[in-house]
Amino acid sequence: MRKALSDPLRYPKSQALAESTHAVKQATKPTKGKAKNWQATIKRIWGYLARRKAMLTLVLLMVMISSGLSLLGPYLIGVAIDRYLEGAGGTPWLLFLVALAAVYVLGSIAGWLQNVWMISIAQETVYRMRMDLFKHLHRLPIPFFAKRQRGELMSRMTNDMDNVSSTLNSSAIQIFSSALILVGTVVVMLLLSPLLTLLTFLVVPLMSAGMKWITRRTGVLFKERQRNLGDLNGYVEETLSGQRIVKAFSREEAVIGEFGERNVRIKQSGFWAQAISGFIPKLMNGLNNLSYAVIVGVGGLLAIRGTITIGVIVVFVEYARQFTRPLNDLANQWNTLLSAIAGAERVFEILDEDDETKDEGDAGPIDAVQGAVSFSDVFFSYDSGEQTLKEISFEAKPGETVAIIGPTGAGKTSLIQLLSRFYEADSGEITVDGRDIRTIKRASLRSHMAFVLQDSFLFEGTIRDNIRYGKPEATDEEVERAAKLANAHSFIKRLPGGYDKLLHGDGGGISQGQKQLLAIARAILADPAILVLDEATSSIDTVTEIKIQEGLQRLMEGRTSFVIAHRLNTIRRADQILVLKDGRLLERGSHEELLSKPGLYNDMVRGQVQIEG
C-alpha cells in the first residue's frame, strides 16, 4: 500500500530514532578535553540568564511555536502537491494554500518576538556581567594591578564582553531552536520513510568526525587570539600613555616594529582559527548535497515502484534540509561561539581573582583620628620573597612631619603602602592612635588619609569635580576655600570657565605644577588626619615649587605628614627624618641631629649629593 502524506501520522518511534538522536548529539558535542571548561563557563552564563526566567519562558515558548510551524510548513506543501497530482482541485486545495500562508506568517511573528525578547535578555545579562566585572576590579588589591597592563584589562571589559553579547543575541536561541527542529524533523522523517531516514543519517558519522577534528584545534586558536588581542590592547595603551617618552627617545620606529610583531601574532592566530573553523560550513554543505542526492535517487526508485508518492519525496528533501540546516547554522556561527566562550572564560578569570583581603572579623571603624603612627619590628616582602623592609621601628606623634629619604629601592614607598594597607606586612605591628591597623576597616582607615603624588591624576570632568573628588558633598564655597589655601584659586580663575573648565585626558591643557596644586586642594578639602606626600614637588620648577610649598605647608598644619622627597628644602623642616637603605632604617632624627654626626645623611648633604627619589 502506498504511503501518502494525506495518511494519518500513525507510525511508532523506532530504534533508528534513538540512534539518530545520539548521532546528532555526538556531531555537536565538544571534544572531551575542552568539555569541562565549556560546561563551567556556560553554567556560569546560565546563572546570569536565569534571572529573567519569566521572559526566557516566553522566548522558549515562541521558539517551540516557530519550530513547530517550520515543521508543519513542508508537510502542508507535500499534501498540496499530492492533492494536486491526484486531481483534487477546488476549495480544499486552496485551503491548503491559505493554511500554508498562515503557518509562515505566524512563524515569522513568533520568530520576531523571540528575537526581540532574547535581545533584551542578552543585553541585561551582559549589563550585569559588565557591572560585576567593574565592581570586582575595584575590589581587587593593588598588587593585582601592578602585574597587569591596563589595556589588557580594558580588552576584557570591552572586546571579550562584546563577544559574549553578540553570541547571546544570535546563538543562544539558535541552539535551542536547532535542537527542537532536529528532534521534530527526525520524528517526522521516520514516520514518512524509515529507509530514507536511515540513508540521511549515513552522513552523520562523517559530520561528527569532521566537527571533532576541527573543534579540537579551533578552540585553542580562538583562546590564543583573545590573549593576543588583550596583549596588543595593553601595548597600545602603554605606548599612547607614554608618548612623551617615546618621542623624547626617538623610539617611534621601534615601537611600530614591536606593535607589528604583536599584530602579526593576532593575524596568524586569527587566520588559522577562522580558516579551520571556516571549513565546517563547507564540509556540511558537501555532505548535505551528498545526502540530497541519495534521497532523490532512492526516493525516485521507491516512487516508481509505488511505495511512496512524489509529495513524500518533495517533503522528505525539505525535511532533510530542515535536519541539516540547524547543523549548518551552528557551523556558520561556530566562530562566534568559540570566540564568545574564550571571551567569557577571560571575564570569569578576572571575577575569580581573590578580592582584597577581607577585613578581620573584629575589625571596625576608627573615628576622630589624632594621627599617632607607630611601626614596630615590621618586615615586608613582595611576591619574590626577598625582604623589602626589615625590622622597621619608629613612632610619629600627632601633627609631626616625617621625611623618608634613601636611594631608589630603599623601601620608602613600600613603607607608605603598608600604612595605607595597600599591602600587608609579613610580621610586626603598625598602629594608628595605638590601635593595630589590622583591627581597623580599610575603608575607614583610608578615609582619614590623603595622598599627593608625583604624578597627580586628574579625572575627566570639571576642575570643581576633581577638587571635591574625596568629598563629593562639599559646597562650592568649600571647594574655592581649599583652592585658595592650595594657591590654586588665582590660576583657576584665569582659565576659560574657571572652576567649571572641563579637563580631558588626565588634566590635558594645564601644566604639571597646576595639576599638583589641584591635587593639594583636593587633599585640603578631604581634611585628612594623616597626609602622604610622595615626591610631590620633584618635577616642578623653582617658582611653581614655592607656590606648592606654601600650599603644602598649609595642608600639613596640624596633620601627621609623611614626606617622601629628595630636595633638602623639603626635608630640613621635618620633625624627624627616616633614612632608609636596602630596606633597613639606618638613621632617624631631625635635620640638625643627623647632620651633627657621621652617617649616610651627613654624607649626602655635605657632599652636595642629591637624594634620589
C-alpha positions in Angstrom: 0.0 0.0 0.0 1.3 3.4 -1.0 2.2 5.6 1.9 0.8 9.1 1.1 1.1 12.4 3.0 -2.7 12.5 3.5 -2.5 9.4 5.6 -2.6 9.9 9.4 0.9 10.0 11.0 0.5 6.8 13.0 3.8 5.2 12.7 5.6 4.5 16.1 9.1 5.6 17.0 11.8 3.1 16.1 15.3 2.2 17.2 16.5 4.3 14.4 15.2 7.5 16.1 17.2 6.8 19.2 20.3 6.0 17.2 19.9 9.1 15.0 19.4 11.4 18.0 22.5 10.1 19.7 24.4 10.6 16.4 23.3 14.2 16.2 24.3 14.9 19.8 27.7 13.4 19.0 28.0 15.6 15.9 27.7 18.8 18.0 29.4 17.6 21.2 32.6 19.4 22.2 35.8 17.5 22.4 36.4 15.7 25.7 39.5 17.8 26.6 37.5 21.1 26.4 34.1 20.0 27.7 34.9 20.7 31.3 35.9 24.3 30.7 33.0 24.9 28.3 30.5 23.4 30.7 31.7 25.5 33.6 31.6 28.7 31.5 28.2 28.0 30.1 26.9 27.1 33.5 28.1 30.5 34.9 26.5 32.4 31.9 23.3 30.5 32.6 23.4 31.8 36.2 23.0 35.3 34.7 20.4 34.3 32.2 18.3 32.6 34.9 17.5 35.9 36.5 15.0 36.5 33.7 13.2 33.2 33.9 9.8 34.6 33.1 10.9 36.2 29.8 13.1 33.2 29.0 10.0 31.0 29.3 8.2 33.2 26.8 11.2 33.1 24.5 11.3 29.3 24.7 7.5 29.2 24.0 8.0 31.3 20.9 10.9 29.0 19.9 8.7 26.0 20.2 5.9 27.6 18.2 8.2 28.8 15.4 9.9 25.4 15.3 6.6 23.5 15.2 5.3 25.8 12.4 8.6 25.4 10.5 8.0 21.6 10.6 4.3 22.0 9.6 5.0 24.1 6.5 6.8 21.4 4.4 4.2 18.9 5.4 1.4 21.1 4.0 3.4 21.6 0.8 3.6 17.9 0.4 -0.1 17.5 1.0 -0.9 20.2 -1.5 1.3 18.6 -4.2 -0.3 15.1 -3.7 -3.8 16.6 -3.8 -3.0 18.4 -7.0 -1.4 15.4 -8.6 -4.3 13.2 -7.6 -6.6 15.7 -9.3 -8.3 17.0 -6.2 -8.9 20.7 -7.0 -11.2 23.4 -5.8 -11.7 24.7 -2.3 -9.8 22.1 -0.3 -6.6 22.7 -2.3 -7.0 26.5 -1.9 -7.5 26.0 1.9 -4.1 24.2 2.0 -2.5 27.3 0.4 -4.2 29.6 2.9 -3.2 27.4 5.8 0.4 27.4 4.4 0.4 31.2 4.2 -0.9 31.4 7.8 1.8 29.0 9.0 4.6 31.0 7.6 3.2 34.4 8.7 2.7 33.1 12.3 6.1 31.5 12.2 7.7 34.9 11.2 5.8 36.7 14.0 6.9 34.1 16.6 10.5 34.3 15.3 10.5 38.1 15.5 9.1 38.0 19.1 11.7 35.5 20.3 14.5 37.6 18.7 13.3 40.9 20.3 12.8 39.3 23.8 16.1 37.4 23.6 18.0 40.6 22.7 16.5 42.2 25.8 17.6 39.3 27.9 21.1 39.2 26.4 21.7 42.9 26.9 20.6 42.8 30.5 22.8 39.7 31.0 25.9 41.4 29.6 25.0 44.6 31.5 25.1 42.6 34.8 28.3 40.8 33.8 30.0 44.1 32.9 28.8 45.6 36.2 30.0 42.6 38.2 33.4 42.8 36.4 33.8 46.5 37.0 32.8 46.2 40.7 35.2 43.3 41.2 38.0 45.3 39.6 37.5 47.9 42.3 37.6 45.2 45.0 40.9 43.7 43.8 44.1 44.6 45.7 46.7 46.9 44.4 49.2 44.1 43.7 46.8 42.7 41.1 47.0 45.9 39.0 50.8 46.0 39.5 51.1 42.8 37.5 48.6 43.6 34.7 48.5 46.0 31.8 45.6 48.4 31.9 44.9 47.9 28.2 44.7 44.1 28.7 42.1 44.6 31.4 40.2 47.0 29.2 40.2 44.4 26.5 38.4 42.0 28.8 35.9 44.7 29.7 35.2 45.6 26.1 36.2 43.1 23.4 35.6 39.9 25.4 32.3 41.2 26.8 31.2 42.2 23.3 31.9 38.7 22.1 29.6 37.3 24.8 26.9 39.8 23.9 26.9 39.0 20.2 26.7 35.3 20.9 23.8 35.6 23.3 22.0 37.8 20.8 22.4 35.4 17.9 23.4 31.9 19.0 21.7 31.1 22.3 18.2 30.7 21.0 19.6 29.2 17.8 20.9 26.3 19.8 17.6 25.5 21.4 15.7 26.1 18.2 18.0 23.8 16.3 17.6 21.0 18.9 13.8 21.2 18.7 13.9 21.2 14.9 16.3 18.3 14.8 14.2 16.1 17.1 10.9 17.1 15.4 12.4 16.5 12.0 13.8 13.1 12.9 10.4 12.0 14.2 8.5 13.1 11.1 11.1 11.7 8.7 10.9 8.3 10.5 7.1 8.4 10.2 7.3 9.2 6.5 10.0 6.7 5.5 12.4 4.9 7.9 14.5 3.8 4.9 15.1 7.3 3.6 15.7 8.5 7.2 18.5 5.9 7.7 20.0 6.9 4.4 20.0 10.5 5.5 21.8 9.6 8.7 24.7 8.0 6.8 26.4 11.4 6.7 26.1 12.0 10.4 29.2 10.0 11.4 31.2 11.9 8.8 29.9 15.2 10.2 30.7 14.1 13.8 34.3 13.1 12.9 34.9 16.3 10.9 33.4 18.5 13.7 35.5 16.8 16.4 38.7 17.2 14.3 38.1 20.8 13.7 36.9 21.9 17.1 39.8 20.3 18.8 42.1 22.7 17.0 40.0 25.9 16.7 39.1 26.1 20.4 42.8 26.6 21.3 43.3 29.0 18.4 40.4 31.3 19.4 41.7 31.4 23.0 45.1 32.3 21.7 43.6 35.1 19.5 41.9 36.6 22.5 45.1 36.5 24.6 47.0 38.1 21.7 44.3 40.8 21.4 44.5 41.6 25.1 48.3 41.8 24.8 48.0 44.2 21.9 45.5 46.4 23.6 47.8 46.6 26.6 50.7 47.6 24.5 48.7 50.3 22.6 47.5 51.8 25.9 51.1 51.7 27.3 52.7 53.4 24.3 49.9 56.0 24.0 50.2 56.9 27.7 54.0 57.2 27.3 54.1 59.2 24.0 56.3 61.9 25.5 58.9 59.3 26.4 58.6 57.6 23.0 59.2 60.8 21.1 61.8 62.1 23.5 64.0 59.0 22.9 63.0 58.8 19.2 61.6 55.3 19.7 58.8 55.6 17.2 60.2 53.1 14.7 61.0 50.6 17.4 57.5 50.9 18.9 55.9 50.5 15.5 58.1 47.4 15.0 57.0 45.8 18.3 53.4 46.7 17.5 53.8 44.9 14.2 55.1 41.8 15.9 52.0 41.6 18.2 49.8 42.4 15.2 51.3 39.5 13.3 50.6 37.2 16.1 46.9 38.2 16.1 46.8 37.9 12.3 48.3 34.4 12.4 46.1 33.0 15.2 43.1 34.7 13.8 43.8 33.4 10.3 44.2 29.7 11.4 41.2 29.9 13.7 39.0 31.3 11.0 40.4 29.2 8.2 40.0 25.9 10.1 36.6 26.7 11.6 35.5 28.1 8.2 35.9 24.7 6.8 32.9 23.5 8.8 30.2 25.0 6.6 32.0 23.7 3.5 32.1 20.2 5.0 28.5 20.4 6.0 27.3 21.7 2.6 29.2 18.9 0.8 27.7 16.2 3.0 24.3 17.8 2.7 24.5 17.7 -1.1 25.5 14.1 -0.9 22.5 13.4 1.3 20.1 15.1 -1.1 21.4 13.1 -4.0 20.9 9.8 -2.1 17.4 10.8 -1.0 16.3 11.9 -4.5 17.9 8.8 -6.2 16.5 6.2 -3.8 13.2 8.1 -3.4 12.7 8.2 -7.2 13.1 4.4 -7.3 10.6 4.0 -4.5 8.1 6.3 -6.2 8.4 4.3 -9.5 7.6 1.2 -7.6 4.7 2.9 -6.0 6.0 2.7 -2.4 5.8 6.4 -1.8 4.3 9.4 -3.5 6.0 12.3 -5.2 4.8 14.6 -2.4 6.7 12.4 0.1 9.9 12.8 -1.9 9.5 16.6 -2.1 8.7 16.9 1.6 11.4 14.5 2.6 14.0 16.5 0.7 12.7 19.6 2.6 12.9 17.8 5.9 16.4 16.6 5.1 17.2 20.3 4.7 15.4 21.0 8.0 17.6 18.3 9.6 20.9 19.7 8.3 20.0 23.4 8.4 20.4 23.6 12.3 23.8 22.0 11.9 24.7 24.4 9.2 23.6 27.3 11.3 25.7 26.1 14.2 28.6 25.6 11.9 28.2 29.1 10.4 28.1 30.6 14.0 30.9 28.4 15.3 33.5 31.1 15.1 31.3 33.4 17.2 30.5 30.7 19.6 34.2 29.7 20.2 35.2 33.3 20.4 32.5 34.1 23.0 33.4 31.1 25.1 37.0 32.2 25.1 36.0 35.8 26.0 33.7 34.6 28.8 36.4 32.5 30.3 38.7 35.6 30.3 36.0 37.6 32.0 35.4 34.9 34.6 39.1 34.5 35.1 39.1 38.1 36.5 36.0 37.5 38.5 37.7 34.5 40.1 40.6 36.6 41.3 40.6 37.0 45.1 39.3 40.2 46.5 41.5 42.4 48.6 42.0 40.6 51.8 38.8 40.9 53.8 38.8 42.9 56.9 39.4 40.8 60.0 36.3 39.7 61.8 36.8 42.0 64.7 37.8 45.0 62.5 35.8 48.1 63.0 35.8 51.8 62.0 38.0 54.4 63.6 36.8 57.9 64.4 38.4 61.2 65.5 41.9 60.1 64.4 44.7 62.1 66.2 47.5 60.8 63.9 49.8 59.0 66.1 51.6 56.3 64.0 53.9 53.6 65.2 55.9 50.9 63.3 57.2 48.0 65.5 59.6 45.4 64.0 57.9 45.4 60.7 59.1 43.1 57.9 57.7 43.1 54.4 58.4 41.3 51.1 56.7 41.2 47.7 55.9 38.0 45.8 59.6 37.5 45.0 60.2 36.6 48.7 63.1 38.9 49.1 62.7 41.2 52.1 61.9 44.8 51.0 61.6 46.2 54.6 63.5 44.7 57.5 62.8 45.4 61.2 61.4 48.9 60.7 60.5 50.6 64.0 59.7 54.3 64.6 57.0 56.5 66.1 55.3 59.6 64.8 53.4 61.9 67.1 50.2 63.6 66.1 50.9 66.6 63.9 54.5 65.6 63.2 56.1 65.8 59.8 58.2 62.7 59.0 60.5 62.8 56.0 61.5 59.5 54.4 64.7 59.5 52.3 67.0 57.0 50.8 68.3 55.7 47.4 66.0 54.1 44.9 64.7 50.7 46.1 65.3 51.5 49.7 61.7 50.8 50.6 60.3 54.4 51.0 57.1 53.9 49.1 56.7 50.3 50.4 56.5 51.8 53.9 53.6 54.0 53.0 51.9 51.2 51.2 51.9 49.3 54.4 50.5 52.2 56.4 47.5 52.5 54.0 47.1 48.7 53.8 47.5 48.5 50.1 49.9 45.7 51.1 50.1 43.7 54.3 53.2 43.4 56.4 54.7 39.9 56.8 55.3 40.5 60.5 55.4 43.2 63.1 52.8 45.7 64.1 51.6 49.0 62.7 49.3 51.2 64.8 47.3 54.4 64.4 46.5 56.1 67.7 47.6 52.9 69.5 45.3 50.7 67.5 46.6 47.9 65.3 45.6 48.8 61.8 44.5 45.2 61.2 41.7 45.9 63.6 40.6 48.9 61.5 38.4 48.5 58.4 40.4 49.6 55.4 37.8 52.0 54.1 37.7 53.7 57.5 41.5 53.9 57.7 41.9 55.3 54.3 39.1 57.8 54.8 41.4 59.6 57.3 44.3 59.7 54.8 45.1 61.8 51.7 47.8 61.4 49.1 49.6 64.0 46.9 51.8 62.0 44.5 54.5 63.0 42.0 52.1 62.3 39.1 48.8 63.6 40.4 46.0 62.0 38.4 43.0 64.1 37.4 39.8 62.6 36.1 37.8 63.7 33.1 35.4 66.4 34.4 35.4 69.9 35.7 38.1 71.3 38.0 35.4 71.7 40.7 34.6 68.0 40.5 38.2 67.0 40.6 38.8 69.1 43.8 35.8 67.6 45.5 36.6 64.0 44.5 37.4 63.0 48.0 34.5 64.9 49.5 31.6 64.8 47.0 29.2 66.6 49.3 31.4 69.7 49.6 29.9 73.0 48.7 31.2 75.3 46.0 32.4 77.7 48.8 34.4 74.9 50.4 35.9 74.0 47.1 37.1 77.5 46.5 38.4 77.9 50.0 40.5 74.8 49.6 41.8 76.1 46.2 42.8 79.3 47.9 44.7 77.6 50.6 46.5 75.5 47.9 47.4 78.6 45.9 45.4 77.3 43.0 42.5 79.8 43.1 44.3 82.5 41.0 45.2 80.3 38.1 41.8 78.6 38.1 40.0 81.9 37.7 42.2 82.8 34.7 41.2 79.6 32.9 38.2 79.8 30.4 35.3 78.6 32.5 37.2 78.9 35.8 36.1 76.1 38.2 33.8 74.7 35.5 36.5 74.2 33.0 36.3 70.7 31.6 39.5 68.7 31.9 40.3 65.8 29.4 43.0 63.1 29.4 44.4 63.4 32.9 44.4 67.2 33.0 45.3 67.9 29.5 45.6 71.7 28.9 47.1 72.6 32.2 50.7 72.3 33.5 52.2 69.7 35.8 52.5 72.3 38.5 48.9 73.3 38.2 47.9 69.7 38.4 49.8 69.4 41.6 48.1 72.5 43.1 44.7 70.9 42.3 45.8 67.7 44.0 46.8 69.7 47.1 43.4 71.4 47.0 41.8 68.0 46.8 43.7 66.8 49.8 42.9 70.0 51.8 39.2 69.6 51.1 39.3 66.0 52.2 40.7 67.2 55.6 42.7 64.1 56.5 44.4 63.3 59.8 47.3 61.6 58.0 48.9 63.0 54.9 51.2 61.3 52.4 53.4 63.4 50.0 55.2 61.2 47.6 57.7 63.3 45.6 55.0 66.0 45.3 57.5 68.7 44.0 60.2 66.6 42.3 59.2 67.6 38.7 58.3 71.2 39.4 60.2 74.4 38.5 61.5 76.6 41.3 58.9 79.3 41.0 56.0 76.9 41.0 57.6 74.9 43.8 57.4 78.0 46.0 53.6 78.2 45.5 53.3 74.4 46.0 55.4 74.5 49.2 53.2 77.3 50.6 50.1 75.2 49.8 51.7 72.1 51.3 52.7 73.9 54.5 49.0 74.9 54.9 47.9 71.4 54.2 50.4 69.9 56.7 49.4 72.1 59.6 48.0 70.0 62.4 48.3 66.8 60.4 50.7 63.8 60.7 52.5 64.0 57.4 54.8 61.5 55.7 57.0 63.2 53.1 59.0 61.2 50.5 61.3 63.7 48.9 64.9 64.3 47.8 65.1 68.1 47.9 66.7 69.4 51.1 64.4 72.4 51.4 61.5 70.0 51.8 63.3 67.7 54.2 65.1 70.1 56.5 61.8 71.3 58.0 60.6 67.8 59.0 60.3 67.0 62.7 62.1 63.7 62.1 63.9 62.2 59.1 64.0 58.4 58.4 67.0 57.3 56.4 66.4 54.0 54.6 68.8 51.9 52.7 68.3 48.3 51.4 65.1 48.1 53.4 66.6 49.0 56.7 66.2 52.1 58.9 69.8 53.3 59.2 69.3 56.7 60.8 66.5 58.7 62.5 66.4 62.2 63.8 65.9 65.9 62.9 68.0 67.6 60.2 70.3 69.1 62.8 70.7 65.9 64.7 71.6 63.8 61.7 73.9 66.5 60.3 75.8 66.6 63.6 77.1 63.1 63.4 78.6 61.0 60.6 76.4 58.8 58.5 74.6 58.5 55.2 72.5 61.6 55.6 75.5 63.7 56.6 77.5 62.3 53.6 74.7 63.2 51.2 74.2 66.7 52.5 77.9 67.6 53.0 78.8 66.1 49.6 76.0 68.1 47.9 74.7 64.8 46.5 71.0 65.0 45.5 69.0 62.3 47.4 67.5 60.0 44.8 63.6 59.6 44.8 
